[in-house]
Every structure is written in C-alpha cells, then in structure tokens.
C-alpha cells in the first residue's frame, strides 16, 4: 500500500467508527500533535492516548463533528490532507500532515484554525 492509501484507509475507518482498524495503522510510538491553544491541543504518543484524549471527546466538544476531504497531496512518506471541518457552530479548514514509515503512521500533525476551533468548543465533561 502507498502512504496515501494507508492514510485514506484511516479516514474511512474513522468515518465508520472502526477504531480497532484505525489503531492498526499507527506505530505504537506515533507522535500526534494538535497545534493551537485549546483544551485538545498538545502532543499525544500512541493511538490509545489520542483515542482517549481526543477522538473520544470530539462529539462532546464539537457536537456533530464531521470531516470532508477536499484534496490530498502525497509522496512516498508524507501525506497532506486538506479537510473541511464542520460541527455545531463550526465551519473551518484544516490540513492534516501524516508521515508514514514501514506501512505505519509515525507522525500526525493537525494544523487547524485553532482560534475558530476554540471559539466553537464546548467544555469537556
């Protein structure tokens, strides 16, 4: 599989709610960085940390959270996915940058309009 196929397969798993399949494409020490300054911003190591601290909270902080892929740019190791992010009170654009090595995601960097994301957030319960 190409780096792009691995990443797009992950988006499919996410959309279907198949976190078990999604976890399989992450290296155990994958570094996930959410840029910005809001309650989900920071660096997470490993899929489980990302799942528990971010993915499990998406619909709580942004009710109706949804991603639509608009464009993908990739090479052998790097994949940039341009996405439209929508939710209650949110309509924004983001770039997700993945680094793939040996068939696994080793880095995932999210570049959001963090001010817009933060303004639309509800507090984590």
N, C-alpha and C positions, 0 to 999 in steps of 0.2 A: 504494500500500500504506500502511496505517496503521503507526504506530510499533509497536504491539503485534504486528501481522503480521510486521514485519521481525524483531523480537526472537524471536518464537516460531519463525520460519523458521530463525533461527540455532541455536536449541536442537535443532531437527530435524537440521540439518547436523551439529552436534556429535555427536548420538546416532548418526548414520550414519557418523561418521568422515570426513565430507567437508570437510576443512579448506580446500580451494580455494574451495568455495561459501561457507563461513563467512567467509573473508577478504574476500569481495566486499561484505559489509555493513558493514565497518569503514572509517571515514575513515582516510586514511594517517597522520594525527596523533592518532588516537583515544588518549585517556588512560585506561588501565586501572589501577585502584587496588585492591589486595588489602589490606584493613585487617588489623590484628593484628600479631603479632610472632613469625613463624616463617620458615622458610627460603624460602617463596614470597611472603611479604608484600612489599609495595613498590609502586612505580608503574612501569608499562611504557608506552612510547609506540609505538603502531603494532601491528598484528596480529602481524607477524613476531616482534617481541620477546616478545609474550605467548605465541605459539605455541612458540617455542624455549625460553623460560624457565619457563613454567608448564604449558601443555597437554601438552607432550612429557614432562613429569615426573609427571603426575597418577597414573598407574598404578604408577609406581615408589615414590612416597611414600605413596600410599593404594591398595594393591592392591585391585582390584575396584571402583574408584571409580565411583559412579553418582549421577545427579541425577534426582529426580522432582519435577515441577512440581505444587505444591499449590494455588496461587492466583496470579492476575495482576491488577494494578491499573494502569491507564494513563490517559493523556490524550494530547493531540496530540504531545507531545515526550518525555514521561517514561514509562518502563515499569518497574514494580517486580514482580519475580518472586519469589515465596516458594517455596523449594525444600527438599526433604528430601535430605540428602547422606548416602550410605551407602558404606561400604568396609570392609575388614578392620579390626576394632576401632573402627569409627566409625559413629555414628548421630546426626546433628545436623541443625539447621535453619539456613538462611541466607536472606538477602534479597539479590537482585541488582538493582541500580538502573542502568538504561540511559538515556542522553539521546540522542535521535535528532534530527538536523537534515539537511534536504535528502536524506532517504532513507538516511542512513548513521548508524551508531553513532559518536558523538563522545566519549562518556564511558561507562565501565562501572565501577561501584563494587560491590565484593563485601563484604558485611557478614556475616561468619561468626562462629560461636562459636570464636574463634581459639585459646582455651585448649584446648578439646576437639579442634579440628583438629590443633593442635600435638602434643598427647599421643598422638594416633593415628598421627602421621607416622613414616615410616621415613626414614633419611638418603638424600639424593640421591647416586647413584653416578655 
